[in-house]
Amino acid sequence: MHRTSRRPLPQGRLGTSESAAFGVLLSVLGLGELTLGVNAMAALVALVTLLSYVAVYTPLKTRTWHSTLVGAFPGALPPVIGWAAATGDIGGGALALFAIMFFWQMPHFLALAWLYREDYARAGMLVLPVMEPDGRSTGRHAWLYTGVLVGVSATPTATGLADWPYLIVAGFLGIGIMALCYDFRRSLTETSARRLFLASITYLPILLGVLVIDRLWL
């Protein structure tokens, strides 16, 4: 892919065996540190994250566009690792964070995949814009998942993790990203896709930042 062509592995500055060995080393050290220095639950969730990404999601990239949905699972687990590290278990708050991260990834990635659909096609990556080039399915899926995201963004308040200030901000952020997603679905231009992508990477840190601030005020 042109988008990733300057990275060390595609350029040949690192070999596949070197990369694999380095990845295994980091995985073993990271899991060991979590097990010995934090707790077993955090290490277990990290192991599930690692295996589901490397052994399930990665091989599916060239086989089905549903790999995007599969990949959203390990992509949403890092906050759960943090929750388990802090509490030793997985509670309702962890599930609320997982849901936000899971559904956020879909419009975020679909906008990116639409922008680089030709690049993904050349690389043999079966993302939705490659499988259905007219873009209607891409726009529809982005719209549906964004709607669910706006809904699940209220779950921290429902589970007692946050109070009404967070909920108000989440509502305004939801209106904004829904508007941009609607524009993307309607026009399917690179401009609207880029706006949605940039909005998604702004939306998440603001939402989580307000959640932290709200939590500190409780």
Residue frames as a rotation matrix with the C-alpha (Angstrom) as fourth column:
MET 1
0.577 0.817 0.000 0.00
0.817 -0.577 0.000 0.00
0.000 0.000 -1.000 0.00
HIS 2
0.000 -0.547 0.837 1.21
0.433 -0.754 -0.494 3.49
0.901 0.362 0.237 -0.82
ARG 3
0.665 0.386 0.639 -0.06
-0.333 -0.613 0.717 4.68
0.668 -0.689 -0.279 2.58
THR 4
0.892 -0.307 0.333 2.29
-0.220 0.351 0.910 2.32
-0.396 -0.885 0.245 4.43
SER 5
0.860 -0.510 0.036 5.11
0.308 0.461 -0.832 2.05
0.407 0.727 0.553 1.89
ARG 6
0.204 -0.831 0.517 7.61
-0.397 -0.553 -0.732 4.06
0.895 -0.056 -0.443 3.95
ARG 7
0.762 0.076 0.643 7.41
-0.639 0.251 0.727 1.86
-0.106 -0.965 0.240 7.00
PRO 8
-0.114 -0.972 0.207 10.49
-0.885 0.194 0.423 -0.26
-0.451 -0.135 -0.882 7.83
LEU 9
-0.148 0.069 0.987 9.05
0.035 0.997 -0.065 -3.64
-0.988 0.025 -0.150 6.82
PRO 10
0.823 0.476 0.311 7.74
0.312 0.081 -0.947 -2.68
-0.476 0.876 -0.082 3.33
GLN 11
0.764 -0.578 -0.286 11.00
-0.643 -0.644 -0.416 -0.85
0.056 0.502 -0.863 2.59
GLY 12
0.700 -0.487 -0.522 13.07
0.222 0.843 -0.490 -3.88
0.679 0.227 0.698 3.53
ARG 13
-0.059 -0.728 0.683 14.88
-0.640 -0.498 -0.585 -2.15
0.766 -0.472 -0.437 6.39
LEU 14
-0.345 0.016 0.939 13.49
-0.800 0.519 -0.303 -4.92
-0.492 -0.855 -0.166 8.61
GLY 15
-0.785 0.075 -0.614 12.95
-0.346 0.770 0.536 -8.54
0.513 0.634 -0.579 7.62
THR 16
0.256 0.963 -0.080 9.86
-0.521 0.207 0.828 -10.55
0.814 -0.171 0.555 8.46
SER 17
0.257 -0.212 -0.943 11.80
0.603 0.798 -0.015 -12.82
0.755 -0.564 0.333 10.81
GLU 18
-0.816 -0.578 -0.024 13.24
0.410 -0.549 -0.728 -9.83
0.407 -0.604 0.685 12.67
SER 19
-0.510 0.707 0.489 9.81
-0.637 -0.693 0.337 -8.23
0.578 -0.140 0.804 12.95
ALA 20
0.436 0.696 -0.571 8.22
-0.150 0.682 0.716 -11.47
0.888 -0.226 0.401 14.16
ALA 21
-0.123 -0.575 -0.809 10.93
0.766 0.463 -0.445 -12.03
0.631 -0.674 0.384 16.76
PHE 22
-0.927 -0.218 0.306 10.62
0.031 -0.855 -0.517 -8.45
0.375 -0.470 0.799 18.01
GLY 23
-0.151 0.965 0.216 6.83
-0.673 -0.260 0.693 -8.78
0.724 -0.040 0.688 18.21
VAL 24
0.440 0.260 -0.859 7.03
0.290 0.865 0.410 -12.03
0.850 -0.430 0.305 20.15
LEU 25
-0.528 -0.737 -0.422 9.62
0.680 -0.069 -0.730 -10.54
0.508 -0.672 0.538 22.51
LEU 26
-0.820 0.268 0.505 7.48
-0.389 -0.909 -0.149 -7.48
0.419 -0.318 0.850 23.24
SER 27
0.192 0.961 -0.200 4.39
-0.488 0.270 0.830 -9.66
0.852 -0.062 0.520 23.73
VAL 28
0.232 -0.176 -0.957 6.12
0.608 0.794 0.001 -11.96
0.759 -0.582 0.291 26.22
LEU 29
-0.794 -0.592 -0.141 7.66
0.497 -0.497 -0.711 -9.05
0.350 -0.634 0.689 28.14
GLY 30
-0.625 0.615 0.481 4.40
-0.545 -0.785 0.296 -7.11
0.559 -0.078 0.825 28.19
LEU 31
0.409 0.805 -0.430 2.30
-0.235 0.548 0.803 -10.04
0.882 -0.227 0.413 29.36
GLY 32
-0.045 -0.521 -0.853 4.92
0.765 0.530 -0.364 -10.91
0.642 -0.669 0.375 31.96
GLU 33
-0.914 -0.306 0.266 4.97
0.113 -0.822 -0.558 -7.35
0.390 -0.480 0.786 33.27
LEU 34
-0.198 0.925 0.324 1.18
-0.699 -0.365 0.615 -7.26
0.687 -0.105 0.719 33.55
THR 35
0.450 0.372 -0.812 1.09
0.151 0.864 0.480 -10.65
0.880 -0.339 0.333 35.29
LEU 36
-0.092 -0.622 -0.778 3.83
0.898 0.286 -0.334 -9.93
0.430 -0.729 0.532 37.82
GLY 37
-0.909 -0.416 -0.035 3.50
0.397 -0.836 -0.379 -6.19
0.128 -0.358 0.925 38.20
VAL 38
-0.611 0.761 0.215 -0.25
-0.693 -0.647 0.320 -5.62
0.383 0.046 0.923 37.90
ASN 39
-0.211 0.517 0.829 -2.68
-0.613 0.591 -0.525 -8.55
-0.762 -0.619 0.192 38.09
ALA 40
-0.745 -0.127 0.655 -3.71
0.240 0.865 0.440 -11.70
-0.623 0.485 -0.614 36.27
MET 41
0.283 0.938 0.200 -6.98
0.617 -0.019 -0.787 -10.26
-0.735 0.346 -0.584 34.94
ALA 42
0.545 -0.163 -0.822 -5.23
-0.496 -0.853 -0.160 -7.42
-0.675 0.495 -0.546 33.14
ALA 43
-0.572 -0.819 -0.050 -2.76
-0.578 0.359 0.733 -9.91
-0.582 0.448 -0.678 31.65
LEU 44
-0.453 0.480 0.751 -5.59
0.518 0.827 -0.217 -12.20
-0.726 0.291 -0.624 30.55
VAL 45
0.656 0.722 -0.218 -7.45
0.273 -0.497 -0.824 -9.41
-0.704 0.481 -0.523 28.75
ALA 46
0.208 -0.681 -0.702 -4.18
-0.769 -0.558 0.313 -8.34
-0.605 0.475 -0.640 27.11
LEU 47
-0.730 -0.464 0.502 -3.60
-0.138 0.819 0.557 -11.91
-0.669 0.337 -0.662 25.94
VAL 48
0.070 0.849 0.523 -7.10
0.690 0.338 -0.640 -12.06
-0.720 0.406 -0.563 24.42
THR 49
0.684 0.124 -0.719 -6.41
-0.260 -0.879 -0.400 -8.74
-0.681 0.460 -0.569 22.70
LEU 50
-0.268 -0.916 -0.298 -3.14
-0.736 -0.004 0.677 -10.01
-0.621 0.401 -0.674 21.26
LEU 51
-0.730 -0.045 0.682 -4.45
0.197 0.942 0.273 -13.36
-0.654 0.334 -0.679 20.04
SER 52
0.295 0.925 0.238 -7.68
0.598 0.015 -0.801 -12.01
-0.745 0.379 -0.549 18.56
TYR 53
0.599 -0.129 -0.790 -5.77
-0.488 -0.841 -0.233 -9.35
-0.634 0.526 -0.567 16.63
VAL 54
-0.340 -0.888 -0.310 -2.86
-0.833 0.130 0.538 -11.44
-0.438 0.441 -0.783 15.37
ALA 55
-0.891 -0.115 0.438 -4.46
-0.023 0.977 0.211 -14.86
-0.453 0.178 -0.874 14.97
VAL 56
-0.113 0.936 0.334 -8.01
0.761 0.298 -0.577 -13.93
-0.639 0.189 -0.745 13.95
TYR 57
0.630 0.451 -0.633 -8.31
0.063 -0.842 -0.536 -10.37
-0.774 0.297 -0.558 12.62
THR 58
-0.116 -0.780 -0.614 -5.06
-0.632 -0.419 0.652 -10.18
-0.766 0.464 -0.445 10.63
PRO 59
-0.847 -0.219 0.484 -5.61
0.179 0.740 0.649 -13.36
-0.500 0.636 -0.588 8.53
LEU 60
0.009 0.959 0.285 -9.19
0.803 0.163 -0.574 -12.27
-0.596 0.234 -0.768 7.77
LYS 61
-0.061 -0.056 -0.997 -8.12
-0.152 -0.986 0.064 -8.97
-0.987 0.155 0.051 6.19
THR 62
-0.702 -0.272 -0.658 -7.63
-0.670 -0.063 0.740 -10.57
-0.242 0.960 -0.138 2.78
ARG 63
-0.942 0.332 0.042 -10.61
0.333 0.921 0.203 -12.94
0.029 0.205 -0.978 3.09
THR 64
0.004 0.998 0.055 -13.69
0.935 -0.024 0.353 -10.94
0.353 0.050 -0.934 4.09
TRP 65
-0.336 -0.066 0.940 -14.73
0.017 -0.998 -0.064 -7.36
0.942 -0.006 0.336 4.68
HIS 66
0.768 0.638 -0.049 -16.26
0.015 0.058 0.998 -8.51
0.640 -0.768 0.035 7.95
SER 67
0.027 -0.852 -0.523 -12.69
0.869 0.278 -0.409 -8.49
0.494 -0.444 0.748 9.27
THR 68
-0.497 -0.163 0.852 -13.26
-0.067 -0.972 -0.225 -4.82
0.865 -0.169 0.473 10.11
LEU 69
0.483 0.766 0.424 -15.94
-0.580 -0.082 0.810 -5.80
0.655 -0.638 0.405 12.61
VAL 70
0.749 -0.294 -0.594 -13.76
0.511 0.827 0.234 -8.60
0.423 -0.478 0.770 13.97
GLY 71
-0.263 -0.957 0.124 -10.82
0.690 -0.276 -0.669 -6.22
0.674 -0.090 0.733 14.34
ALA 72
-0.017 0.333 0.943 -12.95
-0.391 -0.870 0.300 -3.79
0.920 -0.363 0.144 16.32
PHE 73
0.863 0.348 -0.367 -13.05
0.141 0.531 0.835 -6.37
0.486 -0.772 0.409 19.14
PRO 74
0.186 -0.844 -0.504 -9.33
0.981 0.186 0.050 -6.28
0.052 -0.504 0.862 20.04
GLY 75
-0.469 -0.365 0.805 -9.32
0.458 -0.879 -0.131 -2.60
0.755 0.307 0.579 19.17
ALA 76
0.276 0.691 0.668 -11.85
-0.335 -0.582 0.741 -1.94
0.901 -0.429 0.071 21.93
LEU 77
0.669 0.037 -0.742 -10.12
0.508 0.706 0.493 -3.97
0.542 -0.707 0.454 24.64
PRO 78
-0.389 -0.912 0.127 -7.29
0.463 -0.314 -0.829 -1.62
0.796 -0.264 0.545 25.77
PRO 79
-0.261 0.309 0.914 -9.61
-0.692 -0.720 0.046 0.37
0.673 -0.621 0.402 28.10
VAL 80
0.813 0.558 -0.164 -10.74
-0.324 0.669 0.669 -2.94
0.483 -0.491 0.725 29.56
ILE 81
0.180 -0.846 -0.501 -7.10
0.647 0.486 -0.588 -3.81
0.741 -0.218 0.635 30.27
GLY 82
-0.629 -0.421 0.653 -6.77
-0.095 -0.793 -0.602 -0.52
0.771 -0.441 0.459 32.12
TRP 83
0.250 0.815 0.523 -9.97
-0.779 -0.151 0.608 -1.14
0.575 -0.559 0.597 34.05
ALA 84
0.824 0.029 -0.566 -8.83
0.172 0.939 0.298 -4.62
0.541 -0.343 0.768 35.03
ALA 85
-0.206 -0.975 -0.081 -5.44
0.522 -0.039 -0.852 -3.24
0.828 -0.218 0.517 36.04
ALA 86
-0.586 -0.003 0.811 -7.06
-0.450 -0.830 -0.328 -0.69
0.674 -0.557 0.485 38.35
THR 87
0.107 0.795 0.597 -9.81
-0.981 -0.014 0.194 -2.86
0.163 -0.606 0.779 39.84
GLY 88
-0.753 -0.456 0.474 -8.81
-0.534 0.845 -0.036 -6.49
-0.384 -0.280 -0.880 39.31
ASP 89
-0.343 0.684 0.644 -12.07
0.520 0.709 -0.476 -7.36
-0.782 0.172 -0.599 37.58
ILE 90
-0.941 0.155 0.300 -14.33
0.214 -0.413 0.885 -6.35
0.261 0.898 0.355 34.65
GLY 91
-0.507 0.776 -0.375 -17.36
0.460 -0.123 -0.879 -4.34
-0.728 -0.619 -0.295 35.70
GLY 92
0.458 0.823 0.336 -20.11
0.772 -0.181 -0.609 -2.37
-0.440 0.538 -0.719 34.03
GLY 93
0.610 -0.296 -0.735 -17.84
-0.293 -0.946 0.138 0.61
-0.736 0.131 -0.664 33.52
ALA 94
-0.514 -0.845 0.146 -15.37
-0.230 0.300 0.926 -1.51
-0.826 0.442 -0.349 31.57
LEU 95
-0.324 0.479 0.816 -18.16
0.816 0.578 -0.015 -2.79
-0.479 0.661 -0.578 29.32
ALA 96
0.739 0.585 -0.335 -19.36
0.378 -0.771 -0.512 0.78
-0.558 0.251 -0.791 28.72
LEU 97
0.166 -0.778 -0.606 -15.87
-0.571 -0.577 0.584 1.83
-0.804 0.249 -0.540 27.63
PHE 98
-0.654 -0.369 0.660 -15.59
0.212 0.748 0.629 -1.27
-0.726 0.552 -0.411 25.43
ALA 99
0.190 0.835 0.516 -18.89
0.843 0.131 -0.521 -0.45
-0.503 0.534 -0.679 23.70
ILE 100
0.744 0.036 -0.667 -17.84
-0.136 -0.969 -0.204 3.13
-0.654 0.243 -0.717 22.99
MET 101
-0.237 -0.939 -0.251 -14.50
-0.582 -0.070 0.810 2.05
-0.778 0.338 -0.530 21.56
PHE 102
-0.489 0.078 0.869 -16.03
0.466 0.865 0.184 -0.79
-0.737 0.495 -0.460 19.54
PHE 103
0.428 0.782 0.453 -18.66
0.818 -0.121 -0.563 1.26
-0.385 0.612 -0.691 17.72
TRP 104
0.584 -0.299 -0.755 -16.42
-0.261 -0.949 0.174 4.32
-0.769 0.095 -0.632 17.36
GLN 105
-0.418 -0.883 0.212 -14.00
-0.097 0.275 0.957 2.32
-0.903 0.379 -0.200 15.23
MET 106
-0.059 0.434 0.899 -16.54
0.803 0.556 -0.215 1.60
-0.593 0.709 -0.381 12.50
PRO 107
0.928 0.353 0.117 -17.24
0.349 -0.718 -0.603 5.10
-0.129 0.600 -0.789 11.11
HIS 108
0.474 -0.836 -0.277 -13.61
-0.494 -0.513 0.702 5.99
-0.729 -0.196 -0.656 11.83
PHE 109
-0.443 -0.710 0.547 -12.27
0.037 0.596 0.802 3.12
-0.896 0.376 -0.238 9.73
LEU 110
0.204 0.579 0.789 -14.96
0.843 0.306 -0.442 3.21
-0.497 0.756 -0.426 7.03
ALA 111
0.928 0.063 -0.366 -14.13
-0.072 -0.936 -0.344 6.85
-0.365 0.346 -0.865 6.33
LEU 112
0.033 -0.995 -0.099 -10.44
-0.626 -0.098 0.774 5.97
-0.779 0.036 -0.626 6.11
ALA 113
-0.368 -0.144 0.919 -11.14
0.383 0.877 0.291 2.93
-0.848 0.459 -0.267 3.92
TRP 114
0.685 0.652 0.325 -13.21
0.594 -0.241 -0.768 5.06
-0.422 0.719 -0.552 1.53
LEU 115
0.716 -0.486 -0.501 -10.36
-0.513 -0.853 0.093 7.54
-0.472 0.191 -0.860 1.20
TYR 116
-0.318 -0.944 -0.092 -7.83
-0.853 0.242 0.463 4.78
-0.415 0.225 -0.882 0.48
ARG 117
0.543 0.658 0.522 -10.10
-0.388 0.748 -0.539 2.26
-0.745 0.091 0.661 -1.25
GLU 118
0.844 -0.283 -0.455 -7.87
-0.402 0.226 -0.887 1.99
0.354 0.932 0.077 -4.32
ASP 119
-0.186 -0.949 0.255 -4.83
-0.888 0.051 -0.457 1.45
0.421 -0.312 -0.852 -2.11
TYR 120
-0.157 0.222 0.962 -6.62
-0.700 0.663 -0.267 -1.28
-0.697 -0.715 0.052 -0.16
ALA 121
0.851 0.525 -0.018 -7.73
-0.361 0.560 -0.746 -2.91
-0.381 0.641 0.666 -3.42
ARG 122
0.454 -0.763 -0.460 -4.16
-0.635 0.085 -0.768 -3.05
0.625 0.640 -0.446 -4.75
ALA 123
-0.518 -0.687 0.510 -3.03
-0.838 0.287 -0.464 -4.67
0.173 -0.668 -0.724 -1.50
GLY 124
-0.494 0.390 -0.777 -5.82
-0.007 0.892 0.452 -7.27
0.869 0.229 -0.438 -1.64
MET 125
-0.974 0.195 -0.113 -7.48
0.107 -0.039 -0.993 -6.00
-0.198 -0.980 0.018 1.54
LEU 126
-0.551 0.823 0.139 -11.19
0.553 0.235 0.800 -6.78
0.625 0.518 -0.584 1.35
VAL 127
-0.844 0.317 -0.432 -12.59
0.180 -0.592 -0.786 -3.74
-0.505 -0.741 0.442 3.10
LEU 128
0.023 0.986 0.165 -16.21
0.582 0.121 -0.804 -2.78
-0.813 0.115 -0.571 2.39
PRO 129
0.412 0.154 -0.898 -15.42
-0.468 -0.810 -0.354 0.07
-0.782 0.566 -0.261 -0.09
VAL 130
-0.678 -0.663 -0.317 -13.38
-0.648 0.336 0.684 -2.43
-0.347 0.669 -0.657 -2.13
MET 131
-0.794 0.403 0.454 -16.14
0.409 0.908 -0.091 -5.05
-0.449 0.113 -0.886 -2.15
GLU 132
0.270 0.921 0.282 -18.91
0.934 -0.180 -0.307 -2.54
-0.232 0.347 -0.909 -3.00
PRO 133
-0.629 -0.767 0.127 -17.28
0.772 -0.598 0.215 0.35
-0.089 0.233 0.968 -4.91
ASP 134
-0.082 0.635 0.768 -20.47
0.535 -0.622 0.572 2.42
0.841 0.458 -0.289 -5.32
GLY 135
-0.851 -0.452 0.268 -20.14
0.031 -0.552 -0.833 3.39
0.524 -0.701 0.484 -1.66
ARG 136
0.001 0.934 0.357 -23.79
-0.546 -0.299 0.783 3.08
0.838 -0.196 0.509 -0.72
SER 137
0.620 0.183 -0.763 -23.16
0.396 0.767 0.506 0.20
0.677 -0.616 0.403 1.68
THR 138
-0.440 -0.856 -0.271 -20.17
0.749 -0.184 -0.637 2.02
0.495 -0.483 0.722 3.15
GLY 139
-0.708 0.226 0.669 -22.25
-0.310 -0.951 -0.008 5.12
0.634 -0.213 0.743 3.83
ARG 140
0.367 0.928 -0.068 -25.13
-0.397 0.223 0.891 3.11
0.841 -0.300 0.450 5.25
HIS 141
0.382 -0.298 -0.875 -22.90
0.699 0.713 0.062 1.10
0.605 -0.635 0.480 7.58
ALA 142
-0.723 -0.682 0.110 -21.08
0.472 -0.603 -0.643 4.23
0.505 -0.413 0.758 8.77
TRP 143
-0.398 0.667 0.630 -24.41
-0.544 -0.724 0.424 5.90
0.739 -0.174 0.651 9.50
LEU 144
0.588 0.678 -0.441 -25.84
-0.093 0.598 0.796 2.92
0.803 -0.427 0.415 11.39
TYR 145
0.137 -0.614 -0.777 -22.74
0.855 0.470 -0.221 2.36
0.501 -0.634 0.589 13.53
THR 146
-0.799 -0.376 0.469 -22.47
0.149 -0.879 -0.452 6.07
0.583 -0.291 0.759 14.30
GLY 147
0.063 0.916 0.396 -26.07
-0.549 -0.299 0.780 6.01
0.834 -0.266 0.484 15.51
VAL 148
0.680 0.122 -0.723 -25.27
0.397 0.768 0.503 3.11
0.617 -0.629 0.473 17.82
LEU 149
-0.388 -0.907 -0.165 -22.13
0.730 -0.193 -0.655 4.92
0.562 -0.375 0.737 19.00
VAL 150
-0.552 0.245 0.797 -24.16
-0.364 -0.931 0.035 7.96
0.750 -0.271 0.603 20.01
GLY 151
0.559 0.827 -0.060 -26.49
-0.361 0.308 0.880 5.67
0.747 -0.470 0.470 21.95
VAL 152
0.572 -0.372 -0.731 -23.77
0.669 0.728 0.153 3.75
0.475 -0.576 0.665 23.79
SER 153
-0.457 -0.751 0.478 -21.95
0.300 -0.635 -0.711 7.00
0.837 -0.181 0.516 24.62
ALA 154
0.108 0.590 0.800 -24.67
-0.689 -0.536 0.488 7.46
0.717 -0.604 0.348 27.26
THR 155
0.561 0.196 -0.804 -23.84
0.210 0.906 0.367 4.17
0.800 -0.375 0.467 29.01
PRO 156
-0.589 -0.777 -0.221 -21.22
0.432 -0.072 -0.899 5.67
0.683 -0.625 0.378 31.37
THR 157
-0.634 0.454 0.626 -24.01
-0.690 -0.697 -0.194 7.74
0.348 -0.555 0.755 32.90
ALA 158
0.403 0.860 -0.314 -26.36
-0.633 0.510 0.583 4.75
0.661 -0.036 0.750 32.97
THR 159
0.372 -0.336 -0.865 -23.77
0.454 0.879 -0.146 2.64
0.810 -0.339 0.479 34.80
GLY 160
0.955 0.058 -0.291 -22.91
0.288 -0.415 0.863 5.37
-0.071 -0.908 -0.413 37.32
LEU 161
0.092 -0.990 0.105 -19.49
0.987 0.104 0.123 6.02
-0.132 0.093 0.987 35.84
ALA 162
-0.875 -0.332 0.353 -20.38
0.406 -0.900 0.159 9.60
0.265 0.283 0.922 34.91
ASP 163
-0.333 0.759 -0.560 -22.93
0.525 -0.344 -0.779 12.28
-0.784 -0.553 -0.283 35.75
TRP 164
0.593 0.780 0.200 -25.06
0.598 -0.260 -0.758 14.71
-0.539 0.570 -0.620 33.72
PRO 165
0.392 -0.460 -0.797 -22.24
-0.524 -0.823 0.217 17.09
-0.756 0.332 -0.564 32.58
TYR 166
-0.714 -0.644 0.276 -20.66
-0.187 0.554 0.811 14.21
-0.675 0.527 -0.516 30.67
LEU 167
-0.225 0.710 0.668 -24.02
0.751 0.563 -0.345 13.25
-0.621 0.424 -0.660 29.20
ILE 168
0.687 0.475 -0.550 -24.63
0.097 -0.810 -0.579 16.78
-0.721 0.344 -0.602 27.91
VAL 169
-0.046 -0.798 -0.601 -21.24
-0.747 -0.372 0.552 16.96
-0.664 0.474 -0.579 26.20
ALA 170
-0.734 -0.194 0.651 -21.69
0.142 0.893 0.427 13.45
-0.664 0.406 -0.628 24.79
GLY 171
0.246 0.926 0.285 -25.01
0.643 0.064 -0.763 14.55
-0.725 0.371 -0.580 23.32
PHE 172
0.665 -0.045 -0.745 -23.53
-0.391 -0.871 -0.297 17.59
-0.636 0.489 -0.597 21.57
LEU 173
-0.466 -0.879 -0.104 -20.61
-0.632 0.248 0.734 15.54
-0.620 0.408 -0.671 20.26
GLY 174
-0.472 0.365 0.803 -23.06
0.454 0.881 -0.133 12.93
-0.756 0.301 -0.581 19.01
ILE 175
0.649 0.737 -0.188 -25.09
0.263 -0.449 -0.854 15.53
-0.714 0.505 -0.486 17.09
GLY 176
0.316 -0.612 -0.725 -21.91
-0.743 -0.634 0.212 16.80
-0.590 0.472 -0.655 15.45
ILE 177
-0.714 -0.674 0.188 -20.57
-0.426 0.631 0.648 13.45
-0.556 0.383 -0.738 14.34
MET 178
-0.140 0.752 0.644 -24.00
0.575 0.592 -0.566 12.30
-0.806 0.291 -0.515 13.17
ALA 179
0.701 0.396 -0.593 -24.26
-0.154 -0.728 -0.668 15.40
-0.696 0.560 -0.449 10.97
LEU 180
-0.091 -0.836 -0.542 -20.87
-0.896 -0.169 0.411 14.76
-0.436 0.523 -0.733 9.41
CYS 181
-0.747 -0.143 0.649 -21.67
0.009 0.974 0.225 11.09
-0.665 0.174 -0.727 8.91
TYR 182
0.322 0.922 0.216 -24.95
0.415 0.067 -0.908 11.99
-0.851 0.382 -0.360 7.21
ASP 183
0.560 -0.196 -0.805 -23.06
-0.640 -0.719 -0.270 14.29
-0.526 0.667 -0.528 4.85
PHE 184
-0.581 -0.813 0.023 -20.63
-0.659 0.487 0.573 11.48
-0.477 0.318 -0.819 4.08
ARG 185
-0.456 0.479 0.750 -23.44
0.382 0.866 -0.322 9.02
-0.804 0.140 -0.578 3.41
ARG 186
0.583 0.784 -0.214 -25.23
0.192 -0.389 -0.901 11.49
-0.789 0.485 -0.377 1.16
SER 187
0.704 -0.309 -0.639 -22.28
-0.649 -0.644 -0.404 12.76
-0.287 0.700 -0.654 -0.89
LEU 188
0.777 -0.459 0.431 -19.60
0.403 0.889 0.219 10.03
-0.483 0.004 0.876 -0.65
THR 189
0.789 -0.569 0.231 -16.90
-0.129 -0.521 -0.844 12.50
0.600 0.636 -0.485 -1.56
GLU 190
0.009 -0.879 -0.477 -13.31
0.708 0.343 -0.618 12.45
0.706 -0.332 0.625 -0.37
THR 191
-0.565 -0.177 0.806 -13.92
-0.252 -0.893 -0.373 15.76
0.785 -0.414 0.460 1.37
SER 192
0.386 0.796 0.466 -16.84
-0.764 -0.007 0.645 14.42
0.517 -0.605 0.606 3.41
ALA 193
0.739 -0.193 -0.646 -14.92
0.330 0.939 0.097 11.23
0.588 -0.285 0.757 4.20
ARG 194
-0.352 -0.936 0.026 -11.91
0.499 -0.211 -0.840 13.23
0.792 -0.282 0.541 5.39
ARG 195
-0.314 0.321 0.893 -14.14
-0.641 -0.766 0.050 15.42
0.701 -0.557 0.447 7.54
LEU 196
0.768 0.639 -0.035 -15.72
-0.436 0.562 0.704 12.37
0.469 -0.525 0.710 9.14
PHE 197
0.418 -0.698 -0.581 -12.33
0.606 0.691 -0.394 10.77
0.676 -0.188 0.712 9.72
LEU 198
-0.590 -0.676 0.440 -10.87
0.165 -0.635 -0.755 13.90
0.790 -0.373 0.487 11.31
ALA 199
0.041 0.701 0.712 -14.02
-0.775 -0.428 0.466 14.36
0.631 -0.571 0.525 13.38
SER 200
0.803 0.290 -0.521 -13.75
0.003 0.872 0.489 10.80
0.596 -0.394 0.699 14.65
ILE 201
0.012 -0.876 -0.482 -10.19
0.789 0.305 -0.534 11.27
0.614 -0.374 0.695 15.89
THR 202
-0.694 -0.119 0.710 -11.29
-0.245 -0.888 -0.389 14.49
0.677 -0.444 0.587 17.61
TYR 203
0.286 0.952 0.110 -14.51
-0.553 0.070 0.831 13.04
0.783 -0.298 0.546 19.01
LEU 204
0.519 -0.016 -0.854 -12.93
0.400 0.888 0.226 10.22
0.755 -0.459 0.468 21.00
PRO 205
-0.531 -0.766 -0.362 -10.30
0.678 -0.127 -0.724 12.11
0.509 -0.630 0.586 23.06
ILE 206
-0.653 0.372 0.659 -12.80
-0.486 -0.874 0.011 14.86
0.580 -0.314 0.752 23.87
LEU 207
0.416 0.882 -0.223 -15.45
-0.418 0.403 0.814 12.34
0.808 -0.245 0.537 24.95
LEU 208
0.396 -0.326 -0.858 -13.02
0.657 0.754 0.017 10.36
0.641 -0.570 0.513 27.11
GLY 209
-0.709 -0.675 0.204 -11.40
0.379 -0.609 -0.696 13.52
0.594 -0.417 0.688 28.45
VAL 210
-0.289 0.709 0.644 -14.77
-0.693 -0.618 0.370 14.86
0.660 -0.339 0.670 29.59
LEU 211
0.613 0.486 -0.623 -15.50
-0.002 0.790 0.614 11.46
0.790 -0.375 0.485 31.13
VAL 212
-0.184 -0.781 -0.597 -12.30
0.779 0.255 -0.573 11.70
0.600 -0.571 0.561 33.19
ILE 213
-0.834 -0.119 0.538 -13.08
-0.111 -0.920 -0.376 15.26
0.540 -0.373 0.755 34.29
ASP 214
0.117 0.973 0.197 -16.66
-0.639 -0.078 0.765 14.34
0.760 -0.216 0.613 35.15
ARG 215
0.478 0.005 -0.879 -15.44
0.399 0.890 0.222 11.34
0.783 -0.457 0.423 37.11
LEU 216
-0.586 -0.782 -0.214 -13.06
0.592 -0.232 -0.772 13.48
0.553 -0.579 0.599 39.14
TRP 217
-0.656 0.402 0.639 -15.94
-0.501 -0.865 0.030 15.76
0.564 -0.301 0.769 40.08
LEU 218
0.235 0.825 -0.514 -18.13
-0.073 0.543 0.837 12.89
0.969 -0.159 0.188 41.40
